[in-house]
C-alpha cells in the first residue's frame, strides 16, 4: 500500500472517531472501491451505515446499492460491526 493511501485511511479513521459523517462516508467509499485497501463490502456497509445514521444521504444511498451485492449474512455482520463501533465511540 502506498504511503499516500495509508495517510488517507488514517486521516479518515481519525475524523471518523470524532463522528464526522463525511469521514464515515469516505471510509465506506475506500472499502467499497478498494482504494488503497482490499475491497471489503462488509466494512464498506458498516461505514456507510454509520454515516447514514449521522444524516448522510449519500451514505444511505450507497449502503442500499451495496446491499444489493451482499448476502444477508454479510449485511448482518456489517450491522453488528456498526453497533460495536458505536458502543466504543
C-alpha positions in Angstrom: 0.0 0.0 0.0 1.3 3.4 -0.9 2.1 5.9 1.8 -0.5 8.3 0.4 -3.2 5.6 0.8 -2.2 5.0 4.4 -2.3 8.7 5.1 -5.8 9.0 3.6 -7.1 5.9 5.5 -5.6 7.1 8.8 -6.9 10.7 8.2 -10.4 9.3 7.6 -10.2 7.0 10.6 -9.3 9.8 12.9 -12.0 12.1 11.6 -14.5 9.2 11.9 -13.6 8.7 15.6 -14.9 12.2 16.1 -18.2 11.2 14.3 -17.7 13.3 11.2 -20.3 12.0 8.7 -18.1 12.8 5.7 -15.2 10.8 7.1 -17.5 7.9 7.8 -18.8 8.1 4.3 -15.3 8.3 2.9 -14.3 5.2 4.8 -17.2 3.4 3.2 -16.0 4.5 -0.3 -12.5 3.4 0.5 -13.6 -0.1 1.4 -16.3 -0.3 -1.3 -13.8 0.6 -4.1 -10.7 -0.9 -2.7 -8.9 2.4 -2.8 -5.6 1.5 -1.1 -7.1 -1.4 0.8 -8.6 -4.7 -0.2 -12.3 -4.4 -1.3 -14.4 -5.2 1.7 -18.2 -4.9 1.3 -18.8 -5.7 5.0 -16.6 -2.8 6.2 -17.9 -0.5 3.5 -21.5 -1.2 4.6 -20.6 -0.6 8.2 -19.1 2.8 7.5 -22.0 3.8 5.1 -24.4 2.7 7.9 -22.7 4.8 10.5 -22.6 7.8 8.1 -26.2 7.4 7.3 -27.1 7.4 11.0 -25.4 10.8 11.2 -27.5 12.1 8.3 -25.5 11.4 5.2 -28.0 10.9 2.3 -25.2 9.8 0.0 -24.2 7.1 2.5 -27.8 6.0 2.8 -27.9 5.6 -1.0 -24.5 3.9 -1.2 -25.4 1.5 1.6 -28.6 0.5 -0.3 -26.7 -0.1 -3.6 -24.0 -2.1 -1.9 -26.5 -4.2 0.0 -27.8 -5.5 -3.4 -24.4 -7.1 -3.9 -24.2 -8.7 -0.5 -25.5 -11.8 1.2 -27.9 -11.4 4.2 -25.3 -12.8 6.5 -22.8 -10.2 5.3 -25.2 -7.4 6.0 -25.9 -8.8 9.4 -22.2 -8.8 10.1 -21.8 -5.2 8.9 -24.6 -4.1 11.2 -23.1 -6.0 14.1 -19.7 -4.2 13.5 -21.5 -0.8 13.2 -23.2 -1.4 16.6 -19.9 -2.5 18.1 -18.2 0.7 16.8 -21.0 2.8 18.2 -20.6 1.3 21.6 -16.9 2.2 21.7 -17.2 5.7 20.1 
